Amino acid sequence: MIVDRQGRRFRNLRISLTAACNYACTYCVPNGKRLVAAQDELSAETMARAVAYLIEAAGIERLRITGGEPLVSPRLDPFLHSVSRLGLADISLTSNGQLLSRKLPLLLECGIRRLNISLDTLDAEGFRRIARGGDLATVLQGLAEAKAAGLKIKLNMVPLRGHNLDQVLPLLDYALEQGFELRFIELMRMGHLARDGNTFSQQFVGIDELLETIGSRYTYIQADAPVDSTALRYRIPGLGHFGVIANESVPFCRTCSRLRLSSTGWLYGCLSSSNCHFIGDLLDKPRHVALPALQRLLVKALADKQEVAFSGGVMVMKIIGG
Ligand code: SAM
């Protein structure tokens, strides 16, 4: 097992199944251009082999499938069927939910029991302004169907000053009513926001302000979370939980156990590092050749992790796998 001086190791793998997305969220994509899939994305079979090799070489226990938007990828079906046979402790998926109704039977068939759905507002017009696409009612319908099918659902909201700050309480009300756990993600200095500090500073909303807003309606207490969790969790007695992923205010690099793989075969040990390591060429090789080479790259990827705090990264989330 590869472990660093701070006792960190890779347990959680996030795969960006595709960089393509049916949204172009303002905080993710600077120019509003929807990304088309990169031509050199790995096949479903190769990606599943990457997961199998990384289980062995890095000790990966849990897989999150993300993107881009994983539900738009034609490779989702064969990929899910393959990785569902690898004996992972958990497979979950992060999605914008636009195609959730349509893909729900596949997710259930492949044993997916947990979803994170991004939802930045319950206002239909505001939704279109932030996502530059999609339809709120369709997402809410998908959520209702997933809930009825028994899936455990977390919602992700990125609060943005001047855009959706008035939605913090409506979204929390909705999540508590539905039995979903809402997680507020502090805006991260990724992609264009890493270069444009003004936009970042204008839009950033920190945990203190969020908790104050929530405290104006609800009484909450801190709740337990796994040691390598990115979220601080809170319980609203009798009603449910919410979380805050406070990348900036309360950094969690010291306990980070995440490894990321892009759809084109690049490994990232840290969101905040510009280093990445190509493994696409190893994945066609037999196991006894691939694993030692992979382990050498994993040592480097682990060394890329920040010591303490996230400091920003030039990659956009949809490439690196948010
Ligand atoms: N398309 C899927 C979705 O919408 O959830 C998965 C990919 S998306 C990049 C994953 C998550 O990253 C979303 O919850 C999104 O809000 C978040 N995200 C993207 N850019 C971000 C940024 N600069 N700061 C904070 N969160 C960001």
Residues whose N, C-alpha, C, O or C-beta is under 5 A from the ligand:
A	BS01	SAM	Y27 C28 T66 G67 G68 E69 T94 S95 N96 N116 S118 N156 V158 I185 E186 L187 M188 M190 M317 K318 G322
